[in-house]
Structures are given as structure tokens and as C-alpha cells.
Amino acid sequence: MKTFKNIVVLKHPIGPVWHTMRDRLSELTPLVDDIESIRVIERHSDNGKVRLLNEWRSSQSVPVFLRTSLGATAIEWLDHNMWDDTTSQCKWRIEPNVLRGHITCEGTTSFEPAMAGRGTRVTIEGTFNLAPAAVRGLAGPFEQAVTSFVESIVTTMVPKNFRKILEAAGEVISKER
């Protein structure tokens, strides 16, 4: 299991950042180069908590030689998340369409006032685990090395994409001011 963390500070108050990330995520995709679409599948609100299920589609595709092994042609995932207004936190779990049942990726995104309330500090913390059995047929005796390599790539990509989405949210908020 590998952990990751990233902190992004935006020059916008917490309210607009929180609401843009929670309620307008699909509007940000034109501003992010490697995300084709984000679609809300389910949304439930109750007592200051909003539970969302989003479907993400990457503009990247699975390399042809891996399609059979991974069981997919496109890179997609479901994002299960719970937004809590009282804690300004979003707890999430990602369910990728590749290697189903072999990947666990989950964490928390926290939103805090910054810059004397004129900004927002957003922290993402999570874990990614790829079950060694997932690569057994592909890697043979290099199973552990391949698993570690994939975990390193993903725990670099998730924070990078998180930053891109937040920066896109900042652009949208700036245009509306």
C-alpha cells in the first residue's frame, strides 16, 4: 500500500471552492487536458451531507497490448464520495474499471480557510493498493517490482490530476468574479 498527499492553495474563499468542486465538477472537464468527462450518476443530500457517485472518463486509453489483461479499452472510474458541510471534508473512494477487485484507492480531501479567509487550502490524502495477484499473469517473478512501480505511478498521477481539477475550479471562480 502506498500513501499520497498534496496541498493546493487557491486565491478564493472556501465557499466558492467547496461548491465548485462538489456541485460543478462536470463543468471543469474542458479545462483539464486528460479528462474527457465527469458525469454525476447519483446525488443524495441529507443533514449537511451530500453523497455523490461520479463517473470519470479519461481521454487516455488502455494500450492495445494490455486491453485483454486489464479488461478494458478506456480508462474510467467511479468516484464514490461524501461531502460533509460541518467538517469541510470530502471522504472518497475510487473504483477503477481496470483490474476490478484488485485496486483499493481511498482518502479524504479537506478544505480550510487560508490567506486570512481570502483563500482556501485544499489537502488531499489517500492510499492506493494494488493486490499483487492483479499483475501475477503479467509480471511473473517480477510481481512485487511491477506492483510497486504501478503504485508509484498512480500515487503520482492522482495528486497531479487533483491539482489540475482544483486549478480549473479556480479559473471558473475567477471568471465569475
C-alpha positions as CSV (number, residue, x, y, z in Angstrom):
1,M,0.0,0.0,0.0
2,K,1.3,3.4,-0.9
3,T,0.1,6.8,0.5
4,F,0.0,10.1,-1.1
5,K,-0.7,13.7,-0.1
6,N,-1.0,17.0,-2.0
7,I,-1.8,20.6,-0.8
8,V,-3.1,23.2,-3.1
9,V,-3.9,26.8,-2.1
10,L,-6.4,28.8,-4.2
11,K,-6.9,32.5,-4.0
12,H,-10.6,32.2,-3.5
13,P,-12.6,31.8,-0.2
14,I,-13.6,28.3,0.9
15,G,-17.3,28.7,-0.1
16,P,-16.9,29.1,-3.8
17,V,-14.1,26.4,-3.9
18,W,-16.2,23.9,-1.9
19,H,-19.3,24.4,-4.0
20,T,-17.5,24.4,-7.4
21,M,-15.7,21.1,-6.5
22,R,-18.8,19.5,-5.1
23,D,-21.6,20.8,-7.4
24,R,-19.9,21.8,-10.7
25,L,-17.2,19.2,-11.3
26,S,-18.5,18.2,-14.7
27,E,-18.1,21.9,-15.9
28,L,-14.4,21.7,-15.2
29,T,-13.5,18.9,-17.8
30,P,-12.9,21.3,-20.7
31,L,-10.2,22.9,-18.7
32,V,-8.4,19.6,-17.8
33,D,-6.5,18.1,-20.7
34,D,-6.6,14.4,-19.7
35,I,-10.2,14.2,-18.5
36,E,-12.8,13.6,-21.2
37,S,-15.9,13.8,-19.0
38,I,-17.3,13.6,-15.5
39,R,-20.9,12.6,-15.1
40,V,-23.0,12.6,-11.9
41,I,-24.7,9.2,-11.6
42,E,-26.3,9.7,-8.2
43,R,-26.7,12.6,-5.7
44,H,-28.3,12.4,-2.3
45,S,-28.4,15.2,0.3
46,D,-29.2,14.9,4.0
47,N,-28.4,16.9,7.1
48,G,-25.5,18.9,5.6
49,K,-24.0,15.9,3.8
50,V,-24.0,15.2,0.1
51,R,-23.3,11.8,-1.2
52,L,-22.2,11.7,-4.9
53,L,-21.3,9.0,-7.3
54,N,-19.4,10.4,-10.3
55,E,-18.3,8.6,-13.4
56,W,-14.9,9.9,-14.8
57,R,-13.6,9.1,-18.2
58,S,-10.0,9.8,-19.1
59,S,-9.0,11.0,-22.6
60,Q,-6.2,8.4,-22.3
61,S,-6.9,4.8,-23.5
62,V,-5.5,1.5,-22.3
63,P,-2.6,0.4,-24.6
64,V,-3.7,-2.3,-27.0
65,F,-1.3,-4.9,-25.7
66,L,-2.8,-4.6,-22.2
67,R,-6.5,-4.5,-23.0
68,T,-7.2,-8.2,-22.6
69,S,-5.2,-8.4,-19.4
70,L,-6.8,-5.3,-17.8
71,G,-10.3,-6.0,-19.2
72,A,-10.9,-2.5,-20.6
73,T,-10.1,-0.3,-23.6
74,A,-10.7,3.1,-21.9
75,I,-9.6,4.4,-18.6
76,E,-12.6,5.1,-16.4
77,W,-13.5,5.1,-12.8
78,L,-16.3,5.7,-10.3
79,D,-15.8,8.2,-7.6
80,H,-17.9,7.5,-4.5
81,N,-17.7,10.5,-2.2
82,M,-19.4,12.0,0.8
83,W,-19.2,15.8,1.3
84,D,-19.7,17.0,4.9
85,D,-20.5,20.7,5.4
86,T,-19.8,20.5,9.1
87,T,-16.2,19.3,8.7
88,S,-15.4,20.8,5.3
89,Q,-14.2,17.4,4.2
90,C,-14.9,15.0,1.4
91,K,-14.3,11.3,2.0
92,W,-13.9,9.4,-1.2
93,R,-13.2,6.0,-2.8
94,I,-12.2,5.4,-6.4
95,E,-13.4,2.3,-8.2
96,P,-11.5,1.9,-11.5
97,N,-12.8,-0.1,-14.5
98,V,-9.4,-1.9,-14.8
99,L,-8.3,-4.7,-12.6
100,R,-11.7,-4.7,-10.8
101,G,-11.4,-6.1,-7.3
102,H,-7.6,-5.7,-7.2
103,I,-7.3,-2.0,-6.6
104,T,-8.2,0.0,-3.5
105,C,-7.9,3.8,-3.6
106,E,-9.5,6.0,-1.0
107,G,-8.9,9.1,1.0
108,T,-10.0,12.5,2.3
109,T,-10.0,15.9,0.8
110,S,-10.0,18.7,3.4
111,F,-10.9,22.4,2.7
112,E,-9.6,25.0,5.1
113,P,-9.6,28.8,5.1
114,A,-6.2,30.3,4.1
115,M,-4.8,33.8,3.5
116,A,-6.9,35.4,6.3
117,G,-10.1,33.9,4.7
118,R,-9.4,35.2,1.2
119,G,-8.1,31.8,0.1
120,T,-8.6,28.1,0.6
121,R,-6.1,25.4,1.4
122,V,-7.1,22.1,0.0
123,T,-5.4,18.9,1.2
124,I,-5.8,15.5,-0.4
125,E,-4.6,12.5,1.5
126,G,-5.1,8.9,0.4
127,T,-3.9,5.4,-0.1
128,F,-3.5,3.2,-3.1
129,N,-3.1,-0.5,-3.0
130,L,-2.7,-2.9,-5.9
131,A,-3.1,-6.5,-5.0
132,P,0.0,-8.4,-6.2
133,A,-2.3,-11.1,-7.7
134,A,-3.5,-8.5,-10.2
135,V,-0.2,-8.5,-12.0
136,R,0.8,-12.1,-11.5
137,G,-0.1,-13.2,-15.0
138,L,1.7,-10.1,-16.5
139,A,4.8,-9.9,-14.4
140,G,5.7,-13.4,-13.3
141,P,8.7,-13.3,-10.9
142,F,8.7,-9.5,-11.1
143,E,5.3,-9.3,-9.5
144,Q,6.3,-7.2,-6.4
145,A,8.5,-4.9,-8.5
146,V,5.7,-4.3,-11.0
147,T,3.2,-3.8,-8.2
148,S,5.4,-1.2,-6.6
149,F,6.0,0.5,-9.9
150,V,2.3,0.8,-10.6
151,E,1.6,2.1,-7.1
152,S,4.3,4.8,-7.6
153,I,2.8,5.9,-10.9
154,V,-0.8,6.1,-9.6
155,T,0.2,7.9,-6.4
156,T,1.9,10.5,-8.5
157,M,-0.9,10.8,-11.0
158,V,-3.8,11.1,-8.5
159,P,-2.3,14.2,-6.8
160,K,-1.3,15.7,-10.2
161,N,-4.9,15.3,-11.5
162,F,-6.3,16.7,-8.2
163,R,-4.1,19.8,-8.7
164,K,-5.4,20.2,-12.3
165,I,-9.0,19.9,-11.3
166,L,-8.5,22.5,-8.4
167,E,-6.8,24.9,-10.7
168,A,-9.6,24.5,-13.2
169,A,-12.1,25.3,-10.4
170,G,-10.0,28.4,-9.6
171,E,-10.3,29.5,-13.2
172,V,-14.0,29.1,-13.2
173,I,-14.4,31.0,-10.0
174,S,-12.1,33.8,-11.3
175,K,-14.2,34.3,-14.4
176,E,-17.4,34.7,-12.4
177,R,-16.0,37.4,-10.1
